[in-house]
Amino acid sequence: MPEKETPSPVILVTGAGKGIGRAVAEALAARARGRAASGTGPAAPGVKLLLAARTQSDLAALQAELQGDGVDCAIAAGDLAERPLQPVEACLERFGRIDALIHCAGVGRFKDFLEQTPEDLEFTVRTNITATFLLLQRAYAAMKAQTPGEGGMRGQIQVVTSIAADQPFPQSSTYCMSKYAQRGLLDVMKLYGRQDGIRILEVRPGATYTPMWGEMPPDQVVRMMTAEDIAQPMVDALWLSPRAALEHITLRPLHGDL
Ligand SMILES: NC(=O)c1ccc[n+]([C@@H]2O[C@H](COP(=O)([O-])OP(=O)(O)OC[C@H]3O[C@@H](n4cnc5c(N)ncnc54)[C@H](OP(=O)(O)O)[C@@H]3O)[C@@H](O)[C@H]2O)c1
């Protein structure tokens, strides 16, 4: 999306019901309402949002809030592990194009290596690896078929991996495995994206206090980042110069990992 003109981009956010994805949706809606969330980027009146997650009630509440503020916003509830292409299909059906995919949906089951069951492995792989691959492949194909905009850019894909995509953590064997796999996929996609004018950004957050963590002691919470801390640079990155590709961001708590 160019800096000077902002022609109603269509943006699909997965995992939009909670946590980082929800914060991304809120930050995008702020731009759609004409306010740059961080003050560093342009407002983008007219931006259209397709919000996806599993829980219908989360999405319906967010949609009501954003539509009440005049944001053009549709929702698609479903399990990516069952129907990985559904969010992209819903976006194309509703808006006819997809300018950016911000893939925040992800899962983790945190327990010792020897405690991880085949079901834990399957659960993690189906969402974080298989569904991610198929979702990104579908979005990329749709973007590649679009007429390029300024700078030859056809679309943008951002994926929230984790610092666990290049660093081991205890109790995280299935999670780390899946996040390393996401990083591998994105590194290959960058090779294609450079040819096709599709910007690929991998976002690696450290500890961020979201529903994924459940209840945490207050002395730990104060050391963690917020979902908004992650969402802000992601949204800002959408409006970088179309001549440049930011390919990787790592965000850590100021005082280091938990
Ligand atoms: N929080 C952290 O400290 C942290 C750090 C590094 C990386 N990350 C990564 O950041 C991403 C977002 O994490 P978060 O902390 O925001 O998690 P979260 O608070 O648990 O939110 C996850 C969102 O993704 C959706 N989702 C999960 N699995 C899905 C599936 N199979 N199909 C459709 N939607 C699905 C959830 O929908 P429902 O709630 O409806 O199931 C929810 O809206 C994940 O990939 C996570 O690994 C998080």
The ligand as an SDF file (V2000), in Angstrom:
LIG
                    3D

 48 52  0  0  0  0  0  0  0  0999 V2000
    1.2700  -14.5950   23.2930 N   0  0  0  0  0  0  0  0  0  0  0  0
    2.5720  -14.7980   23.1430 C   0  0  0  0  0  0  0  0  0  0  0  0
    3.3820  -14.6460   24.1010 O   0  0  0  0  0  0  0  0  0  0  0  0
    3.1310  -15.1730   21.8040 C   0  0  0  0  0  0  0  0  0  0  0  0
    4.5130  -15.1060   21.6300 C   0  0  0  0  0  0  0  0  0  0  0  0
    5.0370  -15.4720   20.4070 C   0  0  0  0  0  0  0  0  0  0  0  0
    4.2070  -15.8810   19.4000 C   0  0  0  0  0  0  0  0  0  0  0  0
    2.8740  -15.9490   19.5920 N   0  0  0  0  0  0  0  0  0  0  0  0
    2.0580  -16.4010   18.4830 C   0  0  0  0  0  0  0  0  0  0  0  0
    1.1540  -15.3850   18.1480 O   0  0  0  0  0  0  0  0  0  0  0  0
   -0.0140  -15.9440   17.5590 C   0  0  0  0  0  0  0  0  0  0  0  0
   -1.2340  -15.3790   18.2830 C   0  0  0  0  0  0  0  0  0  0  0  0
   -1.1100  -15.7540   19.6430 O   0  0  0  0  0  0  0  0  0  0  0  0
   -1.9970  -15.0780   20.7970 P   0  0  0  0  0  0  0  0  0  0  0  0
   -1.1180  -15.0040   21.9900 O   0  0  0  0  0  0  0  0  0  0  0  0
   -2.6710  -13.8790   20.2850 O   0  0  0  0  0  0  0  0  0  0  0  0
   -3.0390  -16.2770   21.0290 O   0  0  0  0  0  0  0  0  0  0  0  0
   -4.5540  -16.2600   21.5710 P   0  0  0  0  0  0  0  0  0  0  0  0
   -4.7440  -15.1300   22.4970 O   0  0  0  0  0  0  0  0  0  0  0  0
   -4.7750  -17.6350   22.0410 O   0  0  0  0  0  0  0  0  0  0  0  0
   -5.4160  -15.9980   20.2530 O   0  0  0  0  0  0  0  0  0  0  0  0
   -5.3240  -16.8920   19.1840 C   0  0  0  0  0  0  0  0  0  0  0  0
   -6.3770  -16.5860   18.1470 C   0  0  0  0  0  0  0  0  0  0  0  0
   -6.1850  -17.5330   17.0670 O   0  0  0  0  0  0  0  0  0  0  0  0
   -7.3880  -18.2450   16.8430 C   0  0  0  0  0  0  0  0  0  0  0  0
   -7.1090  -19.6310   16.4520 N   0  0  0  0  0  0  0  0  0  0  0  0
   -6.3050  -20.5160   17.0720 C   0  0  0  0  0  0  0  0  0  0  0  0
   -6.3410  -21.6980   16.4400 N   0  0  0  0  0  0  0  0  0  0  0  0
   -7.1970  -21.5590   15.4030 C   0  0  0  0  0  0  0  0  0  0  0  0
   -7.6750  -22.4270   14.3970 C   0  0  0  0  0  0  0  0  0  0  0  0
   -7.2910  -23.7190   14.3290 N   0  0  0  0  0  0  0  0  0  0  0  0
   -8.5510  -21.9580   13.4900 N   0  0  0  0  0  0  0  0  0  0  0  0
   -8.9630  -20.6760   13.5440 C   0  0  0  0  0  0  0  0  0  0  0  0
   -8.5540  -19.7980   14.4690 N   0  0  0  0  0  0  0  0  0  0  0  0
   -7.6900  -20.2440   15.4040 C   0  0  0  0  0  0  0  0  0  0  0  0
   -8.1120  -18.2060   18.1680 C   0  0  0  0  0  0  0  0  0  0  0  0
   -9.4820  -18.4160   17.9550 O   0  0  0  0  0  0  0  0  0  0  0  0
  -10.3850  -19.0330   19.1510 P   0  0  0  0  0  0  0  0  0  0  0  0
  -10.0310  -18.3010   20.3930 O   0  0  0  0  0  0  0  0  0  0  0  0
  -11.7500  -18.7610   18.6780 O   0  0  0  0  0  0  0  0  0  0  0  0
  -10.0210  -20.4830   19.2490 O   0  0  0  0  0  0  0  0  0  0  0  0
   -7.7850  -16.7890   18.6580 C   0  0  0  0  0  0  0  0  0  0  0  0
   -8.6520  -15.8590   18.0680 O   0  0  0  0  0  0  0  0  0  0  0  0
    0.1460  -17.4610   17.6840 C   0  0  0  0  0  0  0  0  0  0  0  0
    0.6280  -17.9940   16.4820 O   0  0  0  0  0  0  0  0  0  0  0  0
    1.2020  -17.6090   18.7620 C   0  0  0  0  0  0  0  0  0  0  0  0
    1.9350  -18.8120   18.6120 O   0  0  0  0  0  0  0  0  0  0  0  0
    2.3020  -15.5920   20.7740 C   0  0  0  0  0  0  0  0  0  0  0  0
  1  2  1  0
  2  3  2  0
  2  4  1  0
  4  5  1  0
  4 48  2  0
  5  6  2  0
  6  7  1  0
  7  8  2  0
  8  9  1  0
  8 48  1  0
  9 10  1  0
  9 46  1  0
 10 11  1  0
 11 12  1  0
 11 44  1  0
 12 13  1  0
 13 14  1  0
 14 15  2  0
 14 16  1  0
 14 17  1  0
 17 18  1  0
 18 19  2  0
 18 20  1  0
 18 21  1  0
 21 22  1  0
 22 23  1  0
 23 24  1  0
 23 42  1  0
 24 25  1  0
 25 26  1  0
 25 36  1  0
 26 27  1  0
 26 35  1  0
 27 28  2  0
 28 29  1  0
 29 30  1  0
 29 35  2  0
 30 31  1  0
 30 32  2  0
 32 33  1  0
 33 34  2  0
 34 35  1  0
 36 37  1  0
 36 42  1  0
 37 38  1  0
 38 39  2  0
 38 40  1  0
 38 41  1  0
 42 43  1  0
 44 45  1  0
 44 46  1  0
 46 47  1  0
M  CHG  2   8   1  16  -1
M  END
$$$$
